[in-house]
Amino acid sequence: MTEQTKKPLIHWADITADRIIRQKGDKDSYVVASGITPSGVVHFGNFREVITVDLVARALRERGKEVRFIFSWDDYDTFRKVPLNLPKQDELKEYLFQPIVDTPDPYGEHESYAAHHEHSFEAQLKKVGVAVEPIYQAKKYRAGDYKEQIKHALNKRIEIRDILNQYRTTPYGDDYYPVSVYCEKYKTDQTTITGWDGESILTYKHNETGHEGKIDLNDTSLAKLPWRVDWPMRWAFEKVDFEPGGKDHSSQGGSFTTAKDIVKIFDWEAPIYVQYDFVSIKGLGGKMSSSKGNLITVNDVLKIYEPEMLRWIFASYKTNVDFAVSFDLDVLKTYEDFDRQERLAYGVETGNEKKVNMAKRVLELSQIGEMPKECPIQPSFRHLCNVLQINEGNIEQTKKAYEADIKNDRDLRRFNERSNCALFWLENHAPEEFKFQVNKERPQVETDELQEKFLAEFAQYIESDEWSELESDKDLHEKMYEIIHAVEITPADAFSILYKILISKEKGPKLAGFIRTIGRDKVLNLIK
C-alpha cells in the first residue's frame, strides 16, 4: 500500500474514491462519468454533478490511479421544447421532435444548437479547472457504434419491459420496444415501432401522418435507445466505474433503480453511485430550468466568486446536502468564511486538528493549479468594496492600497479577480445602503453648534502631527470618542454629520477605517 492510499479519509471525495477501489477492485485505471442533454443553456445547477465527479477523479488520481473522466453530450436526444430565453423562437419550433444536433444555432455562431451549448459549457468548465473527455452521442449513434447494443436490447425487450414494469403504474404491454426511431421522411421521433425481425430490420409508423417505414440497423443511424436503457447500455460500453445522479434519478423507481438491473443485460454492473442534491441561487426562487429560461450559469457565478472559491463552495458540502449560493449581502460572509478556512489551512490561524485537516483537504481540492506554498493575499471583500468605491471603481488606483501585500503572481491574480468580482457585485447585487460615492466638495448640510464644534476639533486633530502617529483604525476610533466626550456631543450626532459630509448619507462603512482609507487630505478638504 502506497503512502497515498494511507491518507486519512476525511473528505467525502476520498471516502468515495476508497469505496470505488474496494468495490470495483484495485485497478490501475478507472472510468468516471457525467453527462447532460444540451436542450438549452447548461445552468449552474447542472454543474453540481460535474464538480462531484471531478473531485472524486482528483481523489483517485492522488491514489496513483489513472482516471478517464468522460462527459456525455446527449445531443441525439429529441428537441422537445424551445427555451423561453432563446432568440428565433418560431424558427426553432420548426425543429421540434427532431435531434437536437440537427437543430440550427439561433445565434448563428456554431454548426448546431447542440454545439452552441456544448462549446459554451466546456469553456466554462476550463475556467474552474475541470478537464473532461467529451463524448458526443449523436456521433456515436451515427457512426453505428451502438448498433449491436440496440439489436441486443430489442432481443431482450421482454426482460427490459419486465424490469421497467415493476415501477410503472401503467405497465408496458407486448408491443413494447426499447428503441425510438427518427422517421426517414419527417425527421421526428414521433413514431411507433410496429415490428422487429430479430436480426436487423425494424418497421415503424409515423404517428401524425401514418407514413410507414422500414430501417436496417446495419446501415442506419435513425434508431436510438430511450434514456432508461441508453444510460445503462453506455455504462457497459464505456466500462464506467463511478457516476453520480440527482434526486430525480435516485428516487425509488427512478432511472438509477431500473438502470442497475438493465445494465446486467449488457453484461456489466452498475457503477458506484452517489446521490447529489440540488443547488440554488439565493434570491432566484425555484429550481433552475433551461425550458423556463430562469438560468444562472457558471459564468454568472464567476462574476461574483473567484474560480477557486466556486470549487471550495462545492467541496465544502457533502453531496446529499442542498445549499444555495448567495448573490445578496451574504456574499460578504461567504468571502469571510473562505478566507478563514484558507488561514486555517495555512496555519495562519489556529483551530482544532479536525477542522484544520478538513480545511486543508477542501482547499487542496479547490485549487485550479498548484497549491501555493504560502497563504495568498486576502483583501477583505467588504473593505475592498469600500476602497474601490473611494477610488471610483479604478482597480489600478485601488491596488496602491494593497501593494505592500502583493508578493507574487498568485497574489496579483487574487487581487485582480477579487476586485472585478467586488465591482460586479456592487453594480448588480449590493443593497443600496452598501453603495456610496465620496463627495468631491462639501455638500450643503445643516449643522448645529455642537456639530460645528466637533468638526472644528476633529479637523484640528487631523491637521496635527498626532495623525501621523496613528497605527490602527482602533486608535482613530478611540481618538474620535475623546473629541466627542470633550465637546459633549452624542456619538450619533457626530458620526451622522461626518457621513453626510463625506458621502451624503446618514450612515456608511465603519467610520475610523473609512476615514483612514479616504485619506487625510480628502477628509480635511471636505470637513473644512
N, C-alpha and C positions, 0 to 999 in steps of 0.2 A: 504493500500500500504506500503510495507516494505521500509526501507532505501535504500536497494539495488536497487529497481526498480526506486527510485527517482534520481539515479545517472545521472548527465548530459550526454546527448547523443552527445559526441564529436567525437567518432570514428565510422567508418562505421560498425564495428562488433557489436557495441552496438545499432546502429540505426537499423541494420538488426535483431538483437535479439528482439528489441522492436516491430518491424514490424511482426515478427513471432508470438509473443504473442498476438498482436492486431488482426491479420488476421486469425490465427488458433485457437484463443480462449485461455484464461488464464488457461492453464492446469498444472498439477504437473510435467509431463514429456513430452519430445519431442524426435522425431527421426530425426537425421540429417544424410545425406548420401553422399558418394562419391564412386568412383569405377573406375576400369580400366581393359582392356584386357591385360593379360600378354603375348603379342605377341612377346616380346623381352625385352631387358633391360629397366626397367622403368626409364625414363630420368627425368632430373631436371625440364623440362617444365611441366611434369605431377604433380609435387609437388605443383604447384600453387593452383590446385583445393583442394588438401588435406589440405593445410595450411589455405585456405579460410574457409573451414568447421570447422577446429579446432578452429580458432579464434572466430567464431560465437558460437560454442559449449561452449567455455570459458565464453563468454559474457552471455549466457543463464544460465550457472551454477552459475555465480556471482549474478544472479537474483533469486537464490534459486531453480532453476529448475533441475530436473533430466534429463540427456541427454544420449541417446543411439546413439553413433556415429558408424554407420555401414559402412563398406568398402567392396564393392562387387568386387570379383575377377571373371571376366567373362571368366573363364577358360574352359567353354563348347563351346566357340566360335571356329570357324574353324581356322586351321593353314594355313594362306593364302600366306605367303611369308617368305622365310628364310632370316633373317637379315644378312647383309654382315659382321658384326663383330663377328660372332659365328664360332666355330670350327665344324668339321664334317659336312660340307655343304651337301655333297652327301647323307649321312645317313639321315639328316633332310628332304631332298627333298622327301624322300620316304613316309613321313607322311603328305605331303601337302593335305589340304582339309579334314583332319581328326580332331577330337577335340584336342585342344591344350593340354588338360590334359592327353591325351594318347600319346603325342609325348615325346620321351625319352630326358633326360637331357644330352646335348652333353658334359658336364663336368663330368658326372658320379657321381655327389655329392648328388642329390636328386631323389625322386621317379619319377619325370617327368620334362619336360621342363618348364611347368607352375609353378611347385613347386619351381624350382630353382629361378625364377624371383620373385615369391611371398615372399619367405623367405628373399631374399636379400633386397627388398624394405621395408618389415616390420621391419627388423633390422635397416635400415636407419631412419625410422620414429621414432623409440625409441630414437635414438641419439638426435633428436630435440624436444623431449617431446610431440610427437603426439601419443596418445593411441587410437587405433581403435578396433572395433569388426569385424574381418574379416569374410566374408561370401563367401564360395567357391561355385560358381554357378553350377559347374559340380555335386557336391554332392547333391545340392538341386534338380536338374533335375533328377538325377539318383535315388534319394530317392522317386521320384514321388510327391514331394511337390507341383508341379505346374500343375499336370495333369488336375485338374478341370479347371484351368485358361486357359490351352491350348484348352480344349474342348469348353469353353465359347468363346474364340477368334475365333475358327473355326465356331461356330454357329452364330457369329456376323461378319463374314468375309465381308459381303457386306457393312455394316456400316463402318468397318475399311478401306475397299478399298476406299469408297467414301471420307473419311477424307484424305487419302493419295493422292488421285487423284486431289484434289484441288490444289496441289503444284507440280504435275508431268507434264512434257512436253509430255511424252508418258504414257497415262493412263493405269492402270491395267484393264483387261477385266473380264469376268465372270469366267475365270479359275484361278483367284487369290485366294491363300490360305495363311493366315498369319502364316506360320509354315515352317520350313525346317526339313528334315529327314536325319539322317545318315544311309546310306544303311547297312542292316544287313550283306550282303555278302562282299561288297567292302569297307565298313567303312567310305567312304567320304560322304560329304553333297551335292555332285553334282547330285542332284536328282530333279525330278519334281513330285509334288503331282497330282495324277490322280483322286482321289475321297475321299469323306468323308461321312460316313453313318449317321451323325447327332448324334451319341451316343459315339462310342469309336474306330471305325475302320477307319484307313487311308490306302489308297493304293498309291503306288508311283512307279516311274520308274527311274532306274539309267541311267543318260544321256549318259555316254560313252559306256556302254555295252548293254543297252536295258533291263537289268535284271528288272523284275517286282516283287515288294514285297508288303506285307501287314503287318501292325502292329496294335496291340490293345493298345490304350493309357492307359488302366487299368493295363497292365503288361509290358510295355516297357518304356525305357528312351531315345529312339533314336530320339524323336521329340523335337525341340527347337523353341521357338518364335524368329523371327528376331528382331534386335535391336530396331526398331521404335515401336514395340509392346511390346517387352520384358521389356523395360525401364518403361513405364507407368504401366505395369502389376505389376512390383516389387514395384513401389510407393504404389500401393493399397495393395499388400501383406504385406509389412513391415510398412504401415501407415506412410509414410515419410512426414515430415513437412517442410524440407528445403534441397535443393540440388542445387548447382551452376552448371553452364555449360560454356564451352568455346565458343569462337567466332563462331566456325564451327557449334555448336549445336544451337546457338542463332539467327542465321540469319532467315529472313522471309522464311518460308517453311522448315526450318531446323528441326531437330528431336524434339526440345522442342515445336515448333509450333504445330506439329502433336500430340505429346505425351499429351499435355494438353487437347486435345479433346478426344483422345483414352482412357485416364485414366477414363473418365466418364463411359465408357462401363464396367469398372471393379468396378463401384460404389465408386469411390474416386475422389478427386480433386487434381490438380497439386500442388506440394509443392511450398513454397515461393522460388523464383528463383533469382539469380543474375548472370549476365554475368561476366566472368573474361577474361582478355586479356592475350596475350601470354607474356612469359618472355624468354629472350635470354641471351646468354653469349657474352659479348663484345669481338669481335675478332674472334668468331667462324664462323659467317656468316650463314644465312639461318635458317629455322625452324628446331629444333631438330627432328630427326625421327629414330625410332627403326629399320625400314627396311633399311634406308640408312647407319646406323651404326655411324652417326656423333653425338655421345652422350656424354653428361656430366651428371653425376648422383649427387644425394645429397651428397654422399661420396666424390666426386671430389670437390664440393664446400666447404665441411667441412675441406678440406686440406688448404683452403685459409682463411676461416672465422670461428670464434668461433660459436658454436651452437646458442647461444642467438642472435648473430649478424645476423645469417641467418633468424631467426624468425623476427627480427627487420626490416630487409630489406623489407620483405613482408608486415609486419604490417604497414610500413610507406607509402605504396601506396594504393590508392583506387583500388578496384578490376578491374575497367574498364580502368585502365591505363596500357599500356605496358611499360616495362622497361628492361634494360639489367644489369646483374650482371657482374662486371668487374673483369678480371684476370690480366689486364695490370697495368700500373702506377697509374690508378685511384683507385686501392686498397688502396693506402695511403689516398686518400680523403675520401673513404668510412669509414675507421677506424677513421679518424679525425671527420667526421660527427657523427658517433656513439658515440664517446667519448664526444663530445659537447652536444649531446642530453641527455646523461646519466648525465652529470654535471648539466644540466638544471633541469632534473627530481629530482635530489637530492638536488637542491638548492645551489650547489657549485658555479654555475654561475647564473647570473640573466638574466631574459628576460621578455617580456610582458606576462600577465596572460594566454592568449590564447595559446601561444607557450609552456609555461611551463606545462599547463594542458595536452596538446596533447603529449608532450614528456613523461610525467608521464604515460599516458594511453598506449602509444605504448610500453614503457619499461615494464609495467606490463604484457602486452600480449606477450612479448618476453621471459619472464622467463621460465626456464625449471623446476626449483624447486621453493622454497620460494624466494620472492624478498628480497635481502639483505637490512638490516636496514640502512646501510650507503654505500656511493658510493665505489665500489670496486677499487682496484688499476688500473691505466690507463697507462701502459707503452706505450708511443708514438710508433706506429708501425714503423715509419721512424727511430726513434732513436734506437729502439730495433734491427732493421736490422743492423744498424751500430755497435752496441755493440756486437751482435752475430758474425759479421764478424771480429771484432777486436779480439774476443776470439775463432776464427777459428771454429765457429758453436757449441761450447761447452755450452749447456744450463746451466749446474750446475755452470760453471765458470761465465757465464753471470749473473746468479741470484745474485751474490755478489754485483753487481752494484745497485740492487733493494731491497736488504734485509731489509733496514730500512722501506720500504713502504709496505712490505708484512705482513699484520696484522693477517690474519686468513686463513682458508682452502679455502674460496672462492677466496681470493686474489692469493693464490698459484695455484689454478686451472686456473684462468685467466692468470697468468704469464706463466704457462706451455703450455696452449692451444695456446696463442698468440705467444709464442716463436716457437712452432712447425709449426704454420701457416707461420710465417715470414721465417723460414728456407726453407720450401717447396716453398714459393713464390720466394725467392731468387734463388733457384736452378732451378726452372722451368719456371718462368714467368717474373722475373725482367729484365728490359733492361740492357744491358751490362754496360752502363755508371754508373749504380747504384751499381754495384758489385766491390768489391776491396779486396785486401789482404794486411795486414800491413807487410811491409818488416821486415825480421829478421836482416838483415845487411844493411848498407848504400849502395845503388846501385851506379854504376858509372854514374854520371851526370855532364854535363858541366855547369860551373857557371862563371859568370863574377865577376868583382871586387866588384860591389855594392851588388850583391847577397851574396858573401862571407862575406862582412862586416855585412850585415843584419843577416846572420846566426850566426855569432860570437856574435853579440849584443843580439840576441834572446836567444841563448844558455846561455849567461851570466845571462840574466834575469831569465830563468827557474831555474838556479842553486842558485839564490839568495833567501833570506828569504821572499822577496816580493811575490814569487809564493805561499807560504803557506797562504798568506793573501787574495788570490783570493776568491771571494764569488759567482761569476757567470760567465757564458760564455761572457756576455756583458763586464765585467771588463777586461777579457783577450783580447777580440776583441779591446777594446779601447787602451790597452797597446801595442798591435801589431802595431796599427796605429801610436802611439807615436814613436816607433822604426823606422817605415817606413819613417816618416817625418824627424826624426833625421838623418837617413842615406841618405835621399833624393833619395830613390828608388821608382819606381811605385808600387802600390799595386799588380798589375797583375804579375809583375816580382817576387815580394816577395812571393806571395801565390803559384804561379806555382812551384817555386823551393821547397817549403815545401811539396806540393803534390807529386812531383817527388821523393823526399827523403822518404816520408812516405809510399806511395802506388804505386809508379812508374806510376802515371797518371798526366795529366795536371790539372785536377780538381777532386773534390770529395765532401764529406759531408761538411757542414759549418765548417770552419776551427777551430774556437775557441773551440766550443763544442767537436769537433773531437779530438783535441789535449788533452783536459782535460780527455776525456774518455779513450784514449790510455794510458795516464798516464805519469807522469813526467820522470820516469827513461827510459822508452822505447823511448820516443821522444828525450830525451837528447842523448841517445846512438846512435840513427840514425843521428841526426844533427852533432854530433861530430865525 
